[in-house]
Amino acid sequence: MPSTDVSSRAYRILLPALLCAGSMVAHADTAIETETAQIGKKGEGNFSQAFEFEDGKDGSAQGTLTQIEYALSDRAEILIEPFLYVHLSPEGGPSESGMGDLEITPSYMVIREDGWKPAVLLALKVKVPTGAENVEGTGQFDYFPYIILGQHLGAWTLNGNLGVNFAKPAEGGSAEKTFVWDVEAERHLSTNLTLFVEAFNSEEDINTVSASAEYQFSARFNAFTAIAYTEEHTTVARLGFNYSF
C-alpha cells in the first residue's frame, strides 16, 4: 500500500457535507478533508460515520471513519475521530486488519465572519497512537496546528485550512514537518441536495482532488457519497451518513 493509509488519517480524503449555505450550523462529517469554519451554538453536535474503499497500484484498503463533534461554546468546539477498523491488502503480500489511530482536535473562533471578512479559527489536531503496528500505526504522537478560514460568497460556501503537521516516524527521532493545505467549495442544488468539490495536500504530502454529493433526508439526518483521486493514482470511494444532535 502507499503511505496514504486509512489508519493514520493522513489520507482522510472525502468531503464533509455542510448543512449550511447561509446559516452557521455545527457540522462535521467524513465527506471531506477540509475542516470548516462554521460553528454551531453551545451544546450542538454531530455524529458522522463513513466506510472508505481505496484502490491503488500497490494494493487496496478498507476502513471505517468516525467523527463526533461537540460545540463547547458559540466559539469553541472539539472534534474526536477514532479509526476503529482498518484492513490493508498490499499487492503481493498478506492482508492485515486492526484498529487505527485516534485524533482529537479542539478549535476556537478568533474572528467571526462579517461581510467580506472571513471567519478565522485556530485548531490543534493531536494524533493519539492507538493504531496497531500491523496496519501502519507508528506508536508516536503527531501534532498538527492549523488555521481554518470560512466565507460565504453568494450561493457558495468556501473553506480553507493552512498548517504544519509534525509527525514522528515509527522508529522515533525528530519529527518530520509537512506543510498542509485544504480548500473546498460547496453549493446547494436544491433544498435537499448539496454538491462539494475539494483539493488538498494531505499530511503525508500527497495532492488529491475530490467531489461529493449529500442528500438531506430530515432536519437531523443526511447521507453522502464521495470519490477522490490522488497523484499516486489511488482511487478512493466513501459512503456515509451524518446525524446532528
Buried (B, 14 or more C-beta within 10 A) or exposed (E): BBBBBBBBBBBBBBBBBBBBBEEBBBBBBBBBBBBBBBBBEBEBBBBBBBBBBBBBEBBBBBBBBBBBBBBBEBBBBBBBBBBEBBBBBBEEEEEBBBBBBBBBBBBBBEBBBEEEEBBBBBBBBBBEBBBBEEBBBBBBBBBBEBBBBBBBEEEEBBBBBEBEBBBBEEEEEEBEEBEBBBBBBBBBEEEEEBBBBBBBBBBBBBEBBBBBBBBBEEEEEBBBBBBBBBEBEBBBBBBBBBBBE
